[in-house]
């Protein structure tokens, strides 16, 4: 997995999640298909799932005052303050293979994950 090292820090908090080069390209492609130039990828953690927490990713046009915002190329990533604590040091990657295509978060803070890959504790 290759991680893109050129990010722009907006704000003073450390980047909670880093996008790999492949994920950055895929998110940029998906954003280009959406209508709205002000959209960002919001990555969040919510209670639930079979291991305690689950990941949530969606395009969002709103940025709150306490959100952590980082840019990877043309992709803006937004993470709320509570999720940032649980995601710090994580990497978002994308793979497209015979087993299917999709995004995957590698989170060093996760002590346990489930088989679906989208739930952790």
Secondary structure, DSSP 8 states (H G I E B T S, - for coil): --B---EEEESSS--SEEEBHHHHHHHHHHHHHSS-TT-EEEEEEEE-STTSEEEEEEEES---TT-EEEEETTEEEEE-HHHHHHHTTEEEEEEEETTEEEEEEE-TT-S-B-TTSSEE-
